[in-house]
Amino acid sequence: MIDIIENCERQSLKTMLNSLPDMAGSEVSLKTLRDVEMTVDSLAGFQRILDHFTDAAQYIAEIFIEGSVPREIDPKGKAEERFLKAKQTLFGAIKTLEAGRRSAFRDPKLNGDHEDSVVLEYEAAIEKCRELITAFEHVRIVVREHDADAADSLGSFNNAKDLIAALNED
């Protein structure tokens, strides 16, 4: 008896879910709705990750600006290389997100609010990437300025040959 009721309820639920797009006045399949939801959720999660990285970069920059680190941070330029590489990776992510946004515009299965929600999430993720690029660039500049201020003085030299030798020392 319970099996029959559950089966009827499942059939009723299935019928109701299948008719939802018609009741809403649009032709959107449940698969499309699920895809929209998954895309929006994924992009929102990506944005949260980018926000955390941006906050961390801003915090690091503040620490270095306060001058609480007395010595050079990146004397060999390794961190600068990584920041530049990270920025390039983010530029690549922006291109990928822009392609996704264009696809959402052209997708005939998306219309109205569904298209708007996907496109808006792509645009927000692109903006979050740009914010992180700006934060990374700020940290990179702060580190360079900090290191220039914290660098040991080479002293005074009587001739160019001695100065060049001192510059070449590790």
Secondary structure as a PSIPRED ss2 file (coil, helix, strand):
# PSIPRED VFORMAT (PSIPRED V4.0)

   1 M C   1.000  0.000  0.000
   2 I H   0.000  1.000  0.000
   3 D H   0.000  1.000  0.000
   4 I H   0.000  1.000  0.000
   5 I H   0.000  1.000  0.000
   6 E H   0.000  1.000  0.000
   7 N H   0.000  1.000  0.000
   8 C H   0.000  1.000  0.000
   9 E H   0.000  1.000  0.000
  10 R H   0.000  1.000  0.000
  11 Q H   0.000  1.000  0.000
  12 S H   0.000  1.000  0.000
  13 L H   0.000  1.000  0.000
  14 K H   0.000  1.000  0.000
  15 T H   0.000  1.000  0.000
  16 M H   0.000  1.000  0.000
  17 L H   0.000  1.000  0.000
  18 N H   0.000  1.000  0.000
  19 S H   0.000  1.000  0.000
  20 L H   0.000  1.000  0.000
  21 P H   0.000  1.000  0.000
  22 D H   0.000  1.000  0.000
  23 M H   0.000  1.000  0.000
  24 A C   1.000  0.000  0.000
  25 G C   1.000  0.000  0.000
  26 S C   1.000  0.000  0.000
  27 E C   1.000  0.000  0.000
  28 V C   1.000  0.000  0.000
  29 S C   1.000  0.000  0.000
  30 L H   0.000  1.000  0.000
  31 K H   0.000  1.000  0.000
  32 T H   0.000  1.000  0.000
  33 L H   0.000  1.000  0.000
  34 R H   0.000  1.000  0.000
  35 D H   0.000  1.000  0.000
  36 V H   0.000  1.000  0.000
  37 E H   0.000  1.000  0.000
  38 M H   0.000  1.000  0.000
  39 T H   0.000  1.000  0.000
  40 V H   0.000  1.000  0.000
  41 D H   0.000  1.000  0.000
  42 S H   0.000  1.000  0.000
  43 L H   0.000  1.000  0.000
  44 A H   0.000  1.000  0.000
  45 G H   0.000  1.000  0.000
  46 F H   0.000  1.000  0.000
  47 Q H   0.000  1.000  0.000
  48 R H   0.000  1.000  0.000
  49 I H   0.000  1.000  0.000
  50 L H   0.000  1.000  0.000
  51 D H   0.000  1.000  0.000
  52 H H   0.000  1.000  0.000
  53 F H   0.000  1.000  0.000
  54 T H   0.000  1.000  0.000
  55 D H   0.000  1.000  0.000
  56 A H   0.000  1.000  0.000
  57 A H   0.000  1.000  0.000
  58 Q H   0.000  1.000  0.000
  59 Y H   0.000  1.000  0.000
  60 I H   0.000  1.000  0.000
  61 A H   0.000  1.000  0.000
  62 E H   0.000  1.000  0.000
  63 I H   0.000  1.000  0.000
  64 F H   0.000  1.000  0.000
  65 I H   0.000  1.000  0.000
  66 E H   0.000  1.000  0.000
  67 G C   1.000  0.000  0.000
  68 S C   1.000  0.000  0.000
  69 V C   1.000  0.000  0.000
  70 P C   1.000  0.000  0.000
  71 R C   1.000  0.000  0.000
  72 E C   1.000  0.000  0.000
  73 I C   1.000  0.000  0.000
  74 D C   1.000  0.000  0.000
  75 P C   1.000  0.000  0.000
  76 K C   1.000  0.000  0.000
  77 G C   1.000  0.000  0.000
  78 K H   0.000  1.000  0.000
  79 A H   0.000  1.000  0.000
  80 E H   0.000  1.000  0.000
  81 E H   0.000  1.000  0.000
  82 R H   0.000  1.000  0.000
  83 F H   0.000  1.000  0.000
  84 L H   0.000  1.000  0.000
  85 K H   0.000  1.000  0.000
  86 A H   0.000  1.000  0.000
  87 K H   0.000  1.000  0.000
  88 Q H   0.000  1.000  0.000
  89 T H   0.000  1.000  0.000
  90 L H   0.000  1.000  0.000
  91 F H   0.000  1.000  0.000
  92 G H   0.000  1.000  0.000
  93 A H   0.000  1.000  0.000
  94 I H   0.000  1.000  0.000
  95 K H   0.000  1.000  0.000
  96 T H   0.000  1.000  0.000
  97 L H   0.000  1.000  0.000
  98 E H   0.000  1.000  0.000
  99 A H   0.000  1.000  0.000
 100 G H   0.000  1.000  0.000
 101 R H   0.000  1.000  0.000
 102 R H   0.000  1.000  0.000
 103 S H   0.000  1.000  0.000
 104 A H   0.000  1.000  0.000
 105 F H   0.000  1.000  0.000
 106 R H   0.000  1.000  0.000
 107 D C   1.000  0.000  0.000
 108 P C   1.000  0.000  0.000
 109 K C   1.000  0.000  0.000
 110 L C   1.000  0.000  0.000
 111 N C   1.000  0.000  0.000
 112 G H   0.000  1.000  0.000
 113 D H   0.000  1.000  0.000
 114 H H   0.000  1.000  0.000
 115 E H   0.000  1.000  0.000
 116 D H   0.000  1.000  0.000
 117 S H   0.000  1.000  0.000
 118 V H   0.000  1.000  0.000
 119 V H   0.000  1.000  0.000
 120 L H   0.000  1.000  0.000
 121 E H   0.000  1.000  0.000
 122 Y H   0.000  1.000  0.000
 123 E H   0.000  1.000  0.000
 124 A H   0.000  1.000  0.000
 125 A H   0.000  1.000  0.000
 126 I H   0.000  1.000  0.000
 127 E H   0.000  1.000  0.000
 128 K H   0.000  1.000  0.000
 129 C H   0.000  1.000  0.000
 130 R H   0.000  1.000  0.000
 131 E H   0.000  1.000  0.000
 132 L H   0.000  1.000  0.000
 133 I H   0.000  1.000  0.000
 134 T H   0.000  1.000  0.000
 135 A H   0.000  1.000  0.000
 136 F H   0.000  1.000  0.000
 137 E H   0.000  1.000  0.000
 138 H H   0.000  1.000  0.000
 139 V H   0.000  1.000  0.000
 140 R H   0.000  1.000  0.000
 141 I H   0.000  1.000  0.000
 142 V H   0.000  1.000  0.000
 143 V H   0.000  1.000  0.000
 144 R H   0.000  1.000  0.000
 145 E H   0.000  1.000  0.000
 146 H H   0.000  1.000  0.000
 147 D H   0.000  1.000  0.000
 148 A H   0.000  1.000  0.000
 149 D H   0.000  1.000  0.000
 150 A H   0.000  1.000  0.000
 151 A C   1.000  0.000  0.000
 152 D C   1.000  0.000  0.000
 153 S C   1.000  0.000  0.000
 154 L C   1.000  0.000  0.000
 155 G C   1.000  0.000  0.000
 156 S C   1.000  0.000  0.000
 157 F C   1.000  0.000  0.000
 158 N C   1.000  0.000  0.000
 159 N C   1.000  0.000  0.000
 160 A H   0.000  1.000  0.000
 161 K H   0.000  1.000  0.000
 162 D H   0.000  1.000  0.000
 163 L H   0.000  1.000  0.000
 164 I H   0.000  1.000  0.000
 165 A H   0.000  1.000  0.000
 166 A H   0.000  1.000  0.000
 167 L H   0.000  1.000  0.000
 168 N H   0.000  1.000  0.000
 169 E C   1.000  0.000  0.000
 170 D C   1.000  0.000  0.000
